[in-house]
Amino acid sequence: MNLIQRFSAPTPSFFRKLRNVALVLTAVSGSLLAAPVVLPALVVQLASYLAVAGSVAMAVSQATTEEGTPVPPEGYEP
C-alpha cells in the first residue's frame, strides 16, 4: 500500500475524532501565533508546541487505516 492509497483508505472512528481534535488544536495555536497583540512568551511557546503536536497527530490519524483494509492491485488509480 503506497502513501496515497493509505491516506485515501477508511480511517477508524477513534482516529477520526483524534484528527478533528488535532485540527482544533492547530487552529487555536495558529490564531494565537497570528494574534496582532503582544502575548507573553510562554503563551507563544505553548502555541508553537500545540501547532507541532496537532500537525503530527493529524498526520498520524489520517495515515491509520482500518484493520483488514484490502490492498488495491498494483497500478490501481482511484
N, CA, C and O atoms as a Maestro MAE file, in Angstrom:
{
 s_m_m2io_version
 :::
 2.0.0
}

f_m_ct {
 s_m_title
 :::
 protein
 m_atom[312] {
  # First column is atom index #
  i_m_mmod_type
  r_m_x_coord
  r_m_y_coord
  r_m_z_coord
  i_m_residue_number
  s_m_chain_name
  s_m_pdb_residue_name
  s_m_pdb_atom_name
  i_m_atomic_number
  :::
  1 25 0.859 -1.160 0.000 1 A "MET " " N  " 7
  2 3 0.000 0.000 0.000 1 A "MET " " CA " 6
  3 2 0.913 1.233 0.000 1 A "MET " " C  " 6
  4 15 1.736 1.412 0.897 1 A "MET " " O  " 8
  5 25 0.749 2.070 -1.016 2 A "ASN " " N  " 7
  6 3 1.576 3.277 -1.057 2 A "ASN " " CA " 6
  7 2 0.916 4.390 -0.233 2 A "ASN " " C  " 6
  8 15 -0.163 4.207 0.332 2 A "ASN " " O  " 8
  9 25 1.572 5.517 -0.180 3 A "LEU " " N  " 7
  10 3 1.131 6.602 0.697 3 A "LEU " " CA " 6
  11 2 -0.223 7.176 0.277 3 A "LEU " " C  " 6
  12 15 -1.056 7.479 1.131 3 A "LEU " " O  " 8
  13 25 -0.447 7.327 -1.014 4 A "ILE " " N  " 7
  14 3 -1.720 7.879 -1.491 4 A "ILE " " CA " 6
  15 2 -2.868 6.929 -1.166 4 A "ILE " " C  " 6
  16 15 -3.940 7.369 -0.750 4 A "ILE " " O  " 8
  17 25 -2.648 5.629 -1.352 5 A "GLN " " N  " 7
  18 3 -3.682 4.650 -1.026 5 A "GLN " " CA " 6
  19 2 -3.951 4.629 0.474 5 A "GLN " " C  " 6
  20 15 -5.098 4.494 0.901 5 A "GLN " " O  " 8
  21 25 -2.899 4.760 1.270 6 A "ARG " " N  " 7
  22 3 -3.066 4.751 2.721 6 A "ARG " " CA " 6
  23 2 -3.881 5.962 3.181 6 A "ARG " " C  " 6
  24 15 -4.760 5.827 4.033 6 A "ARG " " O  " 8
  25 25 -3.597 7.137 2.627 7 A "PHE " " N  " 7
  26 3 -4.322 8.337 3.046 7 A "PHE " " CA " 6
  27 2 -5.763 8.346 2.544 7 A "PHE " " C  " 6
  28 15 -6.608 9.025 3.127 7 A "PHE " " O  " 8
  29 25 -6.061 7.610 1.480 8 A "SER " " N  " 7
  30 3 -7.437 7.585 0.980 8 A "SER " " CA " 6
  31 2 -8.230 6.388 1.505 8 A "SER " " C  " 6
  32 15 -9.420 6.269 1.211 8 A "SER " " O  " 8
  33 25 -7.597 5.499 2.274 9 A "ALA " " N  " 7
  34 3 -8.289 4.340 2.846 9 A "ALA " " CA " 6
  35 2 -9.156 4.790 4.027 9 A "ALA " " C  " 6
  36 15 -8.922 5.858 4.593 9 A "ALA " " O  " 8
  37 25 -10.159 3.981 4.401 10 A "PRO " " N  " 7
  38 3 -11.027 4.339 5.536 10 A "PRO " " CA " 6
  39 2 -10.233 4.455 6.843 10 A "PRO " " C  " 6
  40 15 -9.300 3.690 7.088 10 A "PRO " " O  " 8
  41 25 -10.618 5.420 7.669 11 A "THR " " N  " 7
  42 3 -9.962 5.671 8.953 11 A "THR " " CA " 6
  43 2 -10.894 5.221 10.077 11 A "THR " " C  " 6
  44 15 -12.093 5.490 10.017 11 A "THR " " O  " 8
  45 25 -10.367 4.538 11.106 12 A "PRO " " N  " 7
  46 3 -11.213 4.145 12.248 12 A "PRO " " CA " 6
  47 2 -11.809 5.365 12.949 12 A "PRO " " C  " 6
  48 15 -11.253 6.462 12.890 12 A "PRO " " O  " 8
  49 25 -12.945 5.159 13.612 13 A "SER " " N  " 7
  50 3 -13.666 6.291 14.208 13 A "SER " " CA " 6
  51 2 -12.849 6.995 15.293 13 A "SER " " C  " 6
  52 15 -12.914 8.220 15.399 13 A "SER " " O  " 8
  53 25 -12.082 6.258 16.102 14 A "PHE " " N  " 7
  54 3 -11.268 6.905 17.134 14 A "PHE " " CA " 6
  55 2 -10.275 7.875 16.511 14 A "PHE " " C  " 6
  56 15 -10.080 8.979 17.021 14 A "PHE " " O  " 8
  57 25 -9.650 7.472 15.418 15 A "PHE " " N  " 7
  58 3 -8.648 8.322 14.791 15 A "PHE " " CA " 6
  59 2 -9.282 9.482 14.030 15 A "PHE " " C  " 6
  60 15 -8.640 10.516 13.844 15 A "PHE " " O  " 8
  61 25 -10.525 9.331 13.587 16 A "ARG " " N  " 7
  62 3 -11.236 10.474 13.003 16 A "ARG " " CA " 6
  63 2 -11.489 11.530 14.073 16 A "ARG " " C  " 6
  64 15 -11.328 12.725 13.825 16 A "ARG " " O  " 8
  65 25 -11.891 11.079 15.274 17 A "LYS " " N  " 7
  66 3 -12.111 12.019 16.378 17 A "LYS " " CA " 6
  67 2 -10.800 12.679 16.796 17 A "LYS " " C  " 6
  68 15 -10.755 13.884 17.042 17 A "LYS " " O  " 8
  69 25 -9.734 11.882 16.873 18 A "LEU " " N  " 7
  70 3 -8.427 12.429 17.232 18 A "LEU " " CA " 6
  71 2 -7.954 13.440 16.193 18 A "LEU " " C  " 6
  72 15 -7.375 14.468 16.544 18 A "LEU " " O  " 8
  73 25 -8.198 13.153 14.918 19 A "ARG " " N  " 7
  74 3 -7.820 14.079 13.849 19 A "ARG " " CA " 6
  75 2 -8.565 15.401 13.992 19 A "ARG " " C  " 6
  76 15 -7.980 16.467 13.799 19 A "ARG " " O  " 8
  77 25 -9.855 15.339 14.330 20 A "ASN " " N  " 7
  78 3 -10.642 16.562 14.491 20 A "ASN " " CA " 6
  79 2 -10.175 17.385 15.693 20 A "ASN " " C  " 6
  80 15 -10.124 18.613 15.620 20 A "ASN " " O  " 8
  81 25 -9.834 16.719 16.797 21 A "VAL " " N  " 7
  82 3 -9.304 17.426 17.964 21 A "VAL " " CA " 6
  83 2 -7.971 18.073 17.612 21 A "VAL " " C  " 6
  84 15 -7.710 19.212 17.998 21 A "VAL " " O  " 8
  85 25 -7.132 17.351 16.884 22 A "ALA " " N  " 7
  86 3 -5.836 17.901 16.475 22 A "ALA " " CA " 6
  87 2 -6.024 19.097 15.554 22 A "ALA " " C  " 6
  88 15 -5.258 20.059 15.619 22 A "ALA " " O  " 8
  89 25 -7.031 19.044 14.702 23 A "LEU " " N  " 7
  90 3 -7.317 20.170 13.816 23 A "LEU " " CA " 6
  91 2 -7.704 21.410 14.620 23 A "LEU " " C  " 6
  92 15 -7.272 22.519 14.304 23 A "LEU " " O  " 8
  93 25 -8.514 21.222 15.650 24 A "VAL " " N  " 7
  94 3 -8.914 22.341 16.507 24 A "VAL " " CA " 6
  95 2 -7.701 22.904 17.247 24 A "VAL " " C  " 6
  96 15 -7.531 24.121 17.322 24 A "VAL " " O  " 8
  97 25 -6.858 22.024 17.794 25 A "LEU " " N  " 7
  98 3 -5.651 22.491 18.496 25 A "LEU " " CA " 6
  99 2 -4.747 23.292 17.571 25 A "LEU " " C  " 6
  100 15 -4.208 24.327 17.962 25 A "LEU " " O  " 8
  101 25 -4.583 22.815 16.354 26 A "THR " " N  " 7
  102 3 -3.731 23.514 15.398 26 A "THR " " CA " 6
  103 2 -4.334 24.866 15.021 26 A "THR " " C  " 6
  104 15 -3.610 25.851 14.875 26 A "THR " " O  " 8
  105 25 -5.645 24.915 14.865 27 A "ALA " " N  " 7
  106 3 -6.298 26.184 14.529 27 A "ALA " " CA " 6
  107 2 -6.177 27.192 15.673 27 A "ALA " " C  " 6
  108 15 -5.921 28.373 15.438 27 A "ALA " " O  " 8
  109 25 -6.360 26.728 16.902 28 A "VAL " " N  " 7
  110 3 -6.237 27.626 18.053 28 A "VAL " " CA " 6
  111 2 -4.810 28.139 18.173 28 A "VAL " " C  " 6
  112 15 -4.591 29.327 18.411 28 A "VAL " " O  " 8
  113 25 -3.844 27.249 18.009 29 A "SER " " N  " 7
  114 3 -2.449 27.688 18.118 29 A "SER " " CA " 6
  115 2 -2.086 28.642 16.986 29 A "SER " " C  " 6
  116 15 -1.328 29.590 17.194 29 A "SER " " O  " 8
  117 25 -2.615 28.403 15.797 30 A "GLY " " N  " 7
  118 3 -2.356 29.319 14.687 30 A "GLY " " CA " 6
  119 2 -2.936 30.692 14.932 30 A "GLY " " C  " 6
  120 15 -2.318 31.702 14.595 30 A "GLY " " O  " 8
  121 25 -4.124 30.737 15.518 31 A "SER " " N  " 7
  122 3 -4.719 32.043 15.810 31 A "SER " " CA " 6
  123 2 -3.962 32.764 16.926 31 A "SER " " C  " 6
  124 15 -3.853 33.990 16.905 31 A "SER " " O  " 8
  125 25 -3.444 32.020 17.891 32 A "LEU " " N  " 7
  126 3 -2.636 32.658 18.937 32 A "LEU " " CA " 6
  127 2 -1.326 33.193 18.375 32 A "LEU " " C  " 6
  128 15 -0.882 34.281 18.744 32 A "LEU " " O  " 8
  129 25 -0.713 32.429 17.486 33 A "LEU " " N  " 7
  130 3 0.559 32.871 16.906 33 A "LEU " " CA " 6
  131 2 0.373 34.070 15.978 33 A "LEU " " C  " 6
  132 15 1.282 34.887 15.831 33 A "LEU " " O  " 8
  133 25 -0.794 34.177 15.353 34 A "ALA " " N  " 7
  134 3 -1.039 35.273 14.414 34 A "ALA " " CA " 6
  135 2 -1.754 36.459 15.058 34 A "ALA " " C  " 6
  136 15 -2.124 37.408 14.367 34 A "ALA " " O  " 8
  137 25 -1.946 36.412 16.358 35 A "ALA " " N  " 7
  138 3 -2.658 37.488 17.049 35 A "ALA " " CA " 6
  139 2 -1.902 38.808 16.904 35 A "ALA " " C  " 6
  140 15 -0.679 38.846 17.037 35 A "ALA " " O  " 8
  141 25 -2.634 39.889 16.630 36 A "PRO " " N  " 7
  142 3 -1.976 41.186 16.430 36 A "PRO " " CA " 6
  143 2 -1.601 41.890 17.734 36 A "PRO " " C  " 6
  144 15 -1.195 43.052 17.711 36 A "PRO " " O  " 8
  145 25 -1.730 41.205 18.861 37 A "VAL " " N  " 7
  146 3 -1.363 41.794 20.150 37 A "VAL " " CA " 6
  147 2 -0.127 41.086 20.688 37 A "VAL " " C  " 6
  148 15 0.208 39.981 20.263 37 A "VAL " " O  " 8
  149 25 0.529 41.727 21.610 38 A "VAL " " N  " 7
  150 3 1.718 41.137 22.226 38 A "VAL " " CA " 6
  151 2 1.262 40.164 23.309 38 A "VAL " " C  " 6
  152 15 0.555 40.538 24.245 38 A "VAL " " O  " 8
  153 25 1.680 38.911 23.162 39 A "LEU " " N  " 7
  154 3 1.337 37.884 24.139 39 A "LEU " " CA " 6
  155 2 2.588 37.513 24.930 39 A "LEU " " C  " 6
  156 15 3.704 37.691 24.440 39 A "LEU " " O  " 8
  157 25 2.417 37.004 26.143 40 A "PRO " " N  " 7
  158 3 3.582 36.563 26.907 40 A "PRO " " CA " 6
  159 2 4.349 35.465 26.155 40 A "PRO " " C  " 6
  160 15 3.772 34.702 25.380 40 A "PRO " " O  " 8
  161 25 5.633 35.410 26.400 41 A "ALA " " N  " 7
  162 3 6.483 34.443 25.700 41 A "ALA " " CA " 6
  163 2 6.040 33.011 25.964 41 A "ALA " " C  " 6
  164 15 6.135 32.163 25.077 41 A "ALA " " O  " 8
  165 25 5.561 32.732 27.161 42 A "LEU " " N  " 7
  166 3 5.104 31.385 27.492 42 A "LEU " " CA " 6
  167 2 3.915 30.977 26.623 42 A "LEU " " C  " 6
  168 15 3.850 29.839 26.159 42 A "LEU " " O  " 8
  169 25 2.987 31.886 26.403 43 A "VAL " " N  " 7
  170 3 1.809 31.596 25.575 43 A "VAL " " CA " 6
  171 2 2.230 31.329 24.135 43 A "VAL " " C  " 6
  172 15 1.714 30.410 23.498 43 A "VAL " " O  " 8
  173 25 3.150 32.114 23.624 44 A "VAL " " N  " 7
  174 3 3.627 31.923 22.253 44 A "VAL " " CA " 6
  175 2 4.356 30.590 22.129 44 A "VAL " " C  " 6
  176 15 4.182 29.875 21.141 44 A "VAL " " O  " 8
  177 25 5.168 30.254 23.123 45 A "GLN " " N  " 7
  178 3 5.895 28.980 23.096 45 A "GLN " " CA " 6
  179 2 4.927 27.802 23.155 45 A "GLN " " C  " 6
  180 15 5.088 26.833 22.413 45 A "GLN " " O  " 8
  181 25 3.922 27.875 24.030 46 A "LEU " " N  " 7
  182 3 2.924 26.807 24.115 46 A "LEU " " CA " 6
  183 2 2.127 26.686 22.816 46 A "LEU " " C  " 6
  184 15 1.807 25.577 22.388 46 A "LEU " " O  " 8
  185 25 1.810 27.798 22.198 47 A "ALA " " N  " 7
  186 3 1.072 27.766 20.938 47 A "ALA " " CA " 6
  187 2 1.898 27.098 19.845 47 A "ALA " " C  " 6
  188 15 1.352 26.364 19.021 47 A "ALA " " O  " 8
  189 25 3.192 27.341 19.826 48 A "SER " " N  " 7
  190 3 4.030 26.697 18.810 48 A "SER " " CA " 6
  191 2 4.134 25.199 19.069 48 A "SER " " C  " 6
  192 15 4.144 24.411 18.123 48 A "SER " " O  " 8
  193 25 4.213 24.791 20.336 49 A "TYR " " N  " 7
  194 3 4.225 23.361 20.653 49 A "TYR " " CA " 6
  195 2 2.902 22.708 20.260 49 A "TYR " " C  " 6
  196 15 2.891 21.593 19.739 49 A "TYR " " O  " 8
  197 25 1.786 23.399 20.509 50 A "LEU " " N  " 7
  198 3 0.478 22.861 20.124 50 A "LEU " " CA " 6
  199 2 0.358 22.719 18.608 50 A "LEU " " C  " 6
  200 15 -0.254 21.769 18.120 50 A "LEU " " O  " 8
  201 25 0.930 23.645 17.876 51 A "ALA " " N  " 7
  202 3 0.879 23.562 16.415 51 A "ALA " " CA " 6
  203 2 1.623 22.333 15.923 51 A "ALA " " C  " 6
  204 15 1.136 21.625 15.042 51 A "ALA " " O  " 8
  205 25 2.787 22.074 16.478 52 A "VAL " " N  " 7
  206 3 3.561 20.897 16.068 52 A "VAL " " CA " 6
  207 2 2.845 19.615 16.483 52 A "VAL " " C  " 6
  208 15 2.721 18.686 15.685 52 A "VAL " " O  " 8
  209 25 2.375 19.562 17.728 53 A "ALA " " N  " 7
  210 3 1.691 18.362 18.209 53 A "ALA " " CA " 6
  211 2 0.412 18.099 17.416 53 A "ALA " " C  " 6
  212 15 0.116 16.952 17.083 53 A "ALA " " O  " 8
  213 25 -0.339 19.140 17.115 54 A "GLY " " N  " 7
  214 3 -1.559 18.973 16.330 54 A "GLY " " CA " 6
  215 2 -1.282 18.509 14.919 54 A "GLY " " C  " 6
  216 15 -2.016 17.680 14.381 54 A "GLY " " O  " 8
  217 25 -0.233 19.032 14.314 55 A "SER " " N  " 7
  218 3 0.120 18.617 12.952 55 A "SER " " CA " 6
  219 2 0.534 17.155 12.905 55 A "SER " " C  " 6
  220 15 0.134 16.419 12.003 55 A "SER " " O  " 8
  221 25 1.332 16.738 13.875 56 A "VAL " " N  " 7
  222 3 1.767 15.338 13.922 56 A "VAL " " CA " 6
  223 2 0.575 14.421 14.184 56 A "VAL " " C  " 6
  224 15 0.442 13.378 13.545 56 A "VAL " " O  " 8
  225 25 -0.289 14.804 15.118 57 A "ALA " " N  " 7
  226 3 -1.460 13.984 15.426 57 A "ALA " " CA " 6
  227 2 -2.388 13.872 14.221 57 A "ALA " " C  " 6
  228 15 -2.962 12.809 13.985 57 A "ALA " " O  " 8
  229 25 -2.544 14.951 13.454 58 A "MET " " N  " 7
  230 3 -3.381 14.882 12.248 58 A "MET " " CA " 6
  231 2 -2.790 13.934 11.220 58 A "MET " " C  " 6
  232 15 -3.513 13.137 10.622 58 A "MET " " O  " 8
  233 25 -1.484 14.013 11.007 59 A "ALA " " N  " 7
  234 3 -0.842 13.154 10.012 59 A "ALA " " CA " 6
  235 2 -0.928 11.685 10.412 59 A "ALA " " C  " 6
  236 15 -1.237 10.832 9.580 59 A "ALA " " O  " 8
  237 25 -0.658 11.389 11.674 60 A "VAL " " N  " 7
  238 3 -0.721 10.000 12.137 60 A "VAL " " CA " 6
  239 2 -2.154 9.487 12.080 60 A "VAL " " C  " 6
  240 15 -2.387 8.348 11.675 60 A "VAL " " O  " 8
  241 25 -3.112 10.310 12.478 61 A "SER " " N  " 7
  242 3 -4.512 9.889 12.467 61 A "SER " " CA " 6
  243 2 -5.007 9.625 11.054 61 A "SER " " C  " 6
  244 15 -5.764 8.681 10.830 61 A "SER " " O  " 8
  245 25 -4.594 10.438 10.109 62 A "GLN " " N  " 7
  246 3 -5.043 10.251 8.736 62 A "GLN " " CA " 6
  247 2 -4.389 9.030 8.100 62 A "GLN " " C  " 6
  248 15 -4.994 8.382 7.246 62 A "GLN " " O  " 8
  249 25 -3.169 8.709 8.501 63 A "ALA " " N  " 7
  250 3 -2.451 7.583 7.899 63 A "ALA " " CA " 6
  251 2 -2.865 6.240 8.488 63 A "ALA " " C  " 6
  252 15 -2.503 5.197 7.943 63 A "ALA " " O  " 8
  253 25 -3.614 6.242 9.588 64 A "THR " " N  " 7
  254 3 -4.058 4.996 10.199 64 A "THR " " CA " 6
  255 2 -5.242 4.449 9.412 64 A "THR " " C  " 6
  256 15 -6.182 5.178 9.098 64 A "THR " " O  " 8
  257 25 -5.188 3.156 9.098 65 A "THR " " N  " 7
  258 3 -6.269 2.530 8.337 65 A "THR " " CA " 6
  259 2 -6.956 1.474 9.182 65 A "THR " " C  " 6
  260 15 -6.396 0.984 10.163 65 A "THR " " O  " 8
  261 25 -8.168 1.131 8.794 66 A "GLU " " N  " 7
  262 3 -8.905 0.085 9.491 66 A "GLU " " CA " 6
  263 2 -8.252 -1.259 9.224 66 A "GLU " " C  " 6
  264 15 -7.731 -1.512 8.138 66 A "GLU " " O  " 8
  265 25 -8.290 -2.120 10.241 67 A "GLU " " N  " 7
  266 3 -7.711 -3.447 10.091 67 A "GLU " " CA " 6
  267 2 -8.505 -4.230 9.051 67 A "GLU " " C  " 6
  268 15 -9.735 -4.213 9.048 67 A "GLU " " O  " 8
  269 25 -7.795 -4.903 8.187 68 A "GLY " " N  " 7
  270 3 -8.441 -5.686 7.152 68 A "GLY " " CA " 6
  271 2 -8.763 -4.901 5.899 68 A "GLY " " C  " 6
  272 15 -9.471 -5.403 5.027 68 A "GLY " " O  " 8
  273 25 -8.262 -3.683 5.785 69 A "THR " " N  " 7
  274 3 -8.470 -2.902 4.576 69 A "THR " " CA " 6
  275 2 -7.722 -3.573 3.436 69 A "THR " " C  " 6
  276 15 -6.508 -3.754 3.524 69 A "THR " " O  " 8
  277 25 -8.418 -3.945 2.368 70 A "PRO " " N  " 7
  278 3 -7.727 -4.639 1.271 70 A "PRO " " CA " 6
  279 2 -6.739 -3.721 0.559 70 A "PRO " " C  " 6
  280 15 -6.979 -2.526 0.384 70 A "PRO " " O  " 8
  281 25 -5.637 -4.312 0.160 71 A "VAL " " N  " 7
  282 3 -4.622 -3.574 -0.585 71 A "VAL " " CA " 6
  283 2 -5.003 -3.626 -2.059 71 A "VAL " " C  " 6
  284 15 -5.146 -4.718 -2.608 71 A "VAL " " O  " 8
  285 25 -5.173 -2.476 -2.718 72 A "PRO " " N  " 7
  286 3 -5.538 -2.485 -4.133 72 A "PRO " " CA " 6
  287 2 -4.414 -3.077 -4.984 72 A "PRO " " C  " 6
  288 15 -3.248 -3.035 -4.591 72 A "PRO " " O  " 8
  289 25 -4.762 -3.620 -6.135 73 A "PRO " " N  " 7
  290 3 -3.734 -4.201 -7.002 73 A "PRO " " CA " 6
  291 2 -2.765 -3.147 -7.520 73 A "PRO " " C  " 6
  292 15 -3.081 -1.959 -7.563 73 A "PRO " " O  " 8
  293 25 -1.595 -3.597 -7.907 74 A "GLU " " N  " 7
  294 3 -0.557 -2.703 -8.431 74 A "GLU " " CA " 6
  295 2 -1.069 -1.986 -9.675 74 A "GLU " " C  " 6
  296 15 -1.660 -2.610 -10.556 74 A "GLU " " O  " 8
  297 25 -0.847 -0.692 -9.746 75 A "GLY " " N  " 7
  298 3 -1.274 0.092 -10.897 75 A "GLY " " CA " 6
  299 2 -2.678 0.650 -10.775 75 A "GLY " " C  " 6
  300 15 -3.144 1.335 -11.686 75 A "GLY " " O  " 8
  301 25 -3.375 0.373 -9.662 76 A "TYR " " N  " 7
  302 3 -4.735 0.872 -9.457 76 A "TYR " " CA " 6
  303 2 -4.696 2.357 -9.147 76 A "TYR " " C  " 6
  304 15 -3.946 2.784 -8.269 76 A "TYR " " O  " 8
  305 25 -5.485 3.144 -9.847 77 A "GLU " " N  " 7
  306 3 -5.589 4.584 -9.615 77 A "GLU " " CA " 6
  307 2 -7.016 4.897 -9.199 77 A "GLU " " C  " 6
  308 15 -7.945 4.630 -9.961 77 A "GLU " " O  " 8
  309 25 -7.221 5.465 -7.990 78 A "PRO " " N  " 7
  310 3 -8.594 5.770 -7.543 78 A "PRO " " CA " 6
  311 2 -9.207 6.916 -8.303 78 A "PRO " " C  " 6
  312 15 -10.351 7.287 -8.042 78 A "PRO " " O  " 8
  :::
 }
 m_bond[311] {
  # First column is bond index #
  i_m_from
  i_m_to
  i_m_order
  :::
  1 1 2 1
  2 2 3 1
  3 3 4 2
  4 3 5 1
  5 5 6 1
  6 6 7 1
  7 7 8 2
  8 7 9 1
  9 9 10 1
  10 10 11 1
  11 11 12 2
  12 11 13 1
  13 13 14 1
  14 14 15 1
  15 15 16 2
  16 15 17 1
  17 17 18 1
  18 18 19 1
  19 19 20 2
  20 19 21 1
  21 21 22 1
  22 22 23 1
  23 23 24 2
  24 23 25 1
  25 25 26 1
  26 26 27 1
  27 27 28 2
  28 27 29 1
  29 29 30 1
  30 30 31 1
  31 31 32 2
  32 31 33 1
  33 33 34 1
  34 34 35 1
  35 35 36 2
  36 35 37 1
  37 37 38 1
  38 38 39 1
  39 39 40 2
  40 39 41 1
  41 41 42 1
  42 42 43 1
  43 43 44 2
  44 43 45 1
  45 45 46 1
  46 46 47 1
  47 47 48 2
  48 47 49 1
  49 49 50 1
  50 50 51 1
  51 51 52 2
  52 51 53 1
  53 53 54 1
  54 54 55 1
  55 55 56 2
  56 55 57 1
  57 57 58 1
  58 58 59 1
  59 59 60 2
  60 59 61 1
  61 61 62 1
  62 62 63 1
  63 63 64 2
  64 63 65 1
  65 65 66 1
  66 66 67 1
  67 67 68 2
  68 67 69 1
  69 69 70 1
  70 70 71 1
  71 71 72 2
  72 71 73 1
  73 73 74 1
  74 74 75 1
  75 75 76 2
  76 75 77 1
  77 77 78 1
  78 78 79 1
  79 79 80 2
  80 79 81 1
  81 81 82 1
  82 82 83 1
  83 83 84 2
  84 83 85 1
  85 85 86 1
  86 86 87 1
  87 87 88 2
  88 87 89 1
  89 89 90 1
  90 90 91 1
  91 91 92 2
  92 91 93 1
  93 93 94 1
  94 94 95 1
  95 95 96 2
  96 95 97 1
  97 97 98 1
  98 98 99 1
  99 99 100 2
  100 99 101 1
  101 101 102 1
  102 102 103 1
  103 103 104 2
  104 103 105 1
  105 105 106 1
  106 106 107 1
  107 107 108 2
  108 107 109 1
  109 109 110 1
  110 110 111 1
  111 111 112 2
  112 111 113 1
  113 113 114 1
  114 114 115 1
  115 115 116 2
  116 115 117 1
  117 117 118 1
  118 118 119 1
  119 119 120 2
  120 119 121 1
  121 121 122 1
  122 122 123 1
  123 123 124 2
  124 123 125 1
  125 125 126 1
  126 126 127 1
  127 127 128 2
  128 127 129 1
  129 129 130 1
  130 130 131 1
  131 131 132 2
  132 131 133 1
  133 133 134 1
  134 134 135 1
  135 135 136 2
  136 135 137 1
  137 137 138 1
  138 138 139 1
  139 139 140 2
  140 139 141 1
  141 141 142 1
  142 142 143 1
  143 143 144 2
  144 143 145 1
  145 145 146 1
  146 146 147 1
  147 147 148 2
  148 147 149 1
  149 149 150 1
  150 150 151 1
  151 151 152 2
  152 151 153 1
  153 153 154 1
  154 154 155 1
  155 155 156 2
  156 155 157 1
  157 157 158 1
  158 158 159 1
  159 159 160 2
  160 159 161 1
  161 161 162 1
  162 162 163 1
  163 163 164 2
  164 163 165 1
  165 165 166 1
  166 166 167 1
  167 167 168 2
  168 167 169 1
  169 169 170 1
  170 170 171 1
  171 171 172 2
  172 171 173 1
  173 173 174 1
  174 174 175 1
  175 175 176 2
  176 175 177 1
  177 177 178 1
  178 178 179 1
  179 179 180 2
  180 179 181 1
  181 181 182 1
  182 182 183 1
  183 183 184 2
  184 183 185 1
  185 185 186 1
  186 186 187 1
  187 187 188 2
  188 187 189 1
  189 189 190 1
  190 190 191 1
  191 191 192 2
  192 191 193 1
  193 193 194 1
  194 194 195 1
  195 195 196 2
  196 195 197 1
  197 197 198 1
  198 198 199 1
  199 199 200 2
  200 199 201 1
  201 201 202 1
  202 202 203 1
  203 203 204 2
  204 203 205 1
  205 205 206 1
  206 206 207 1
  207 207 208 2
  208 207 209 1
  209 209 210 1
  210 210 211 1
  211 211 212 2
  212 211 213 1
  213 213 214 1
  214 214 215 1
  215 215 216 2
  216 215 217 1
  217 217 218 1
  218 218 219 1
  219 219 220 2
  220 219 221 1
  221 221 222 1
  222 222 223 1
  223 223 224 2
  224 223 225 1
  225 225 226 1
  226 226 227 1
  227 227 228 2
  228 227 229 1
  229 229 230 1
  230 230 231 1
  231 231 232 2
  232 231 233 1
  233 233 234 1
  234 234 235 1
  235 235 236 2
  236 235 237 1
  237 237 238 1
  238 238 239 1
  239 239 240 2
  240 239 241 1
  241 241 242 1
  242 242 243 1
  243 243 244 2
  244 243 245 1
  245 245 246 1
  246 246 247 1
  247 247 248 2
  248 247 249 1
  249 249 250 1
  250 250 251 1
  251 251 252 2
  252 251 253 1
  253 253 254 1
  254 254 255 1
  255 255 256 2
  256 255 257 1
  257 257 258 1
  258 258 259 1
  259 259 260 2
  260 259 261 1
  261 261 262 1
  262 262 263 1
  263 263 264 2
  264 263 265 1
  265 265 266 1
  266 266 267 1
  267 267 268 2
  268 267 269 1
  269 269 270 1
  270 270 271 1
  271 271 272 2
  272 271 273 1
  273 273 274 1
  274 274 275 1
  275 275 276 2
  276 275 277 1
  277 277 278 1
  278 278 279 1
  279 279 280 2
  280 279 281 1
  281 281 282 1
  282 282 283 1
  283 283 284 2
  284 283 285 1
  285 285 286 1
  286 286 287 1
  287 287 288 2
  288 287 289 1
  289 289 290 1
  290 290 291 1
  291 291 292 2
  292 291 293 1
  293 293 294 1
  294 294 295 1
  295 295 296 2
  296 295 297 1
  297 297 298 1
  298 298 299 1
  299 299 300 2
  300 299 301 1
  301 301 302 1
  302 302 303 1
  303 303 304 2
  304 303 305 1
  305 305 306 1
  306 306 307 1
  307 307 308 2
  308 307 309 1
  309 309 310 1
  310 310 311 1
  311 311 312 2
  :::
 }
}
